Amino acid sequence: MSPAPTTKTVTYLKMTNPGQLAPAPAVPGLALRRLDAASPLIRSVQAEVGAAYGWRASTRTPQQWDEHLASRPLRQHWLITLNDEPAGVAYLEPHPGGDVEITAFGLLPAHLGKGLGGYALTLALQQAWATPSPGAARVSRVWLRTNTNDHPHALGNYQKRGLRPYRTETSS
């Protein structure tokens, strides 16, 4: 007998006003540090963050990484740090018309379960609202997608910070 097919639900969430952000309490020593696209930390930290969740980044070859990074010239790579040491990633990609997408967000396994995710997301959302979007005077929407393969607390954290679902897709 074969196992039952698993379904994956992708949830798209958005925030349309920076006033909708419900910040988490500050965590001393937690910060964002912008990385240059050539930084090896982009590859290593994102691969480690995403390995447990099936992120493509965890299995990309060096050539695939080079192609991926070259195809996203506007993407900003932010390292989440705790006391100046890598703790996770937050990648922001501005789109024309005022949208900024959070394309990756997560903590390294050693930092999970320590109460860092809410404030790390707060920092990422604040940075997204401050990120210029091509052809727009201001950011009008910050959005991201998550799925049922991501960390079990991801969706709840996004919603606690003020992001609201606007679309779901289910596939098997």
Secondary structure, 3 states (H helix, E strand, C coil): CCCCCCCEEEEEEEECCHHHCCCCCCCCCEEEEEECCCCHHHHHHHHHHHHHHCCHHHHCCHHHHHHHHHCCCCCEEEEEEECCEEEEEEEEEEECCCEEEEEEEEECHHHCCCCCHHHHHHHHHHHHHCCCCCCCCCCCEEEEEEECCCCCCHHHHHHHCCCEEEEEEEEC
